[in-house]
Amino acid sequence: MSHTRSAAAQPAPGVPVAGALALPAEVAFAGARAALEQALPGLDSERPRFDLSACRRFDSSLVGVLLELSRRASARGRRCEFVGAPPNLRKLCGLYGVEGLLFDSGSTP
């Protein structure tokens, strides 16, 4: 099963995305559970879409939050779309080998 996203769906980092649930500016270990809880209502949408453009201070916990959102959406027969990811988040996802699961590998950050 392919988890690709269209290049057109990836706006420039820092630009809020209409119709997408925004994740907080900071997601680190201590706040990861709260960030996940804040994002869960976005899974109720037929096409869950999450705006990552505000995410500026994060660690690998944010990657875990995104993977959990993707897992829960998949369990509902849906696929998450993560848009507006900053380049450093894309790089971190690449280091963990999950960029292709979360983002279209052919699109630019």
C-alpha positions as CSV (number, residue, x, y, z in Angstrom):
1,M,0.0,0.0,0.0
2,S,1.5,3.3,-1.1
3,H,1.5,6.3,1.3
4,T,2.4,9.0,-1.1
5,R,1.1,12.5,-1.0
6,S,0.8,14.9,-4.0
7,A,3.5,17.6,-4.4
8,A,0.8,20.2,-4.7
9,A,-0.4,19.4,-1.2
10,Q,2.9,20.5,0.4
11,P,2.8,24.3,1.0
12,A,5.7,26.3,2.1
13,P,6.7,25.8,5.7
14,G,5.3,28.5,8.0
15,V,2.2,29.1,5.9
16,P,-0.9,28.0,7.7
17,V,-3.0,25.5,5.7
18,A,-6.8,26.0,5.4
19,G,-8.9,23.0,6.4
20,A,-6.0,21.3,8.3
21,L,-5.7,20.9,12.0
22,A,-2.6,22.7,13.2
23,L,-0.1,21.0,15.5
24,P,1.6,23.1,18.1
25,A,4.9,25.0,17.7
26,E,6.6,22.8,20.3
27,V,6.4,19.0,20.5
28,A,8.9,17.3,22.7
29,F,8.8,14.2,24.9
30,A,7.0,16.0,27.9
31,G,4.2,17.3,25.6
32,A,3.9,14.6,23.1
33,R,0.8,13.0,24.7
34,A,-0.9,16.4,24.8
35,A,-0.1,17.1,21.2
36,L,-1.5,13.7,20.2
37,E,-4.7,14.3,22.2
38,Q,-5.0,17.8,20.6
39,A,-4.7,16.2,17.1
40,L,-7.0,13.2,17.6
41,P,-10.2,15.1,16.7
42,G,-8.7,15.7,13.2
43,L,-9.1,11.9,12.6
44,D,-12.9,12.3,12.6
45,S,-12.6,14.0,9.2
46,E,-13.1,11.8,6.1
47,R,-9.7,13.1,4.9
48,P,-7.6,13.8,8.0
49,R,-5.2,16.7,7.3
50,F,-2.7,18.1,9.7
51,D,-0.8,21.4,9.4
52,L,2.8,21.1,10.6
53,S,3.9,24.6,9.5
54,A,4.0,26.0,13.1
55,C,6.2,23.1,14.3
56,R,9.6,24.7,15.1
57,R,10.8,23.1,18.3
58,F,10.5,19.4,18.4
59,D,12.3,16.1,18.9
60,S,11.7,12.6,17.8
61,S,8.5,12.6,19.8
62,L,6.8,14.6,17.0
63,V,7.7,11.8,14.6
64,G,6.0,9.3,17.0
65,V,2.9,11.5,17.2
66,L,2.7,11.6,13.4
67,L,3.1,7.9,13.1
68,E,0.5,7.3,15.7
69,L,-2.0,9.6,13.9
70,S,-1.2,7.7,10.7
71,R,-1.7,4.3,12.4
72,R,-5.1,5.3,13.9
73,A,-6.3,6.8,10.6
74,S,-5.3,3.6,8.8
75,A,-7.3,1.6,11.4
76,R,-10.3,3.6,10.3
77,G,-9.6,3.0,6.6
78,R,-8.3,6.5,6.1
79,R,-4.9,8.1,5.4
80,C,-3.5,11.2,7.0
81,E,-2.1,14.0,5.0
82,F,0.7,16.0,6.7
83,V,1.3,19.4,5.1
84,G,3.6,22.3,5.7
85,A,6.4,20.3,7.4
86,P,9.6,22.2,8.1
87,P,12.7,20.9,6.4
88,N,14.2,19.8,9.7
89,L,11.2,17.6,10.4
90,R,11.5,16.0,7.0
91,K,15.2,15.4,7.7
92,L,14.4,13.8,11.1
93,C,11.8,11.6,9.5
94,G,14.3,10.6,6.8
95,L,16.9,9.7,9.5
96,Y,14.3,7.3,11.1
97,G,13.4,5.9,7.7
98,V,9.7,7.0,7.9
99,E,9.6,10.0,5.5
100,G,8.1,7.9,2.8
101,L,5.3,6.7,5.2
102,L,4.4,10.3,6.2
103,F,5.2,12.5,3.2
104,D,5.4,12.2,-0.6
105,S,9.0,11.5,-1.1
106,G,8.9,13.3,-4.5
107,S,7.7,16.6,-3.1
108,T,9.8,19.4,-1.8
109,P,9.5,20.4,1.8
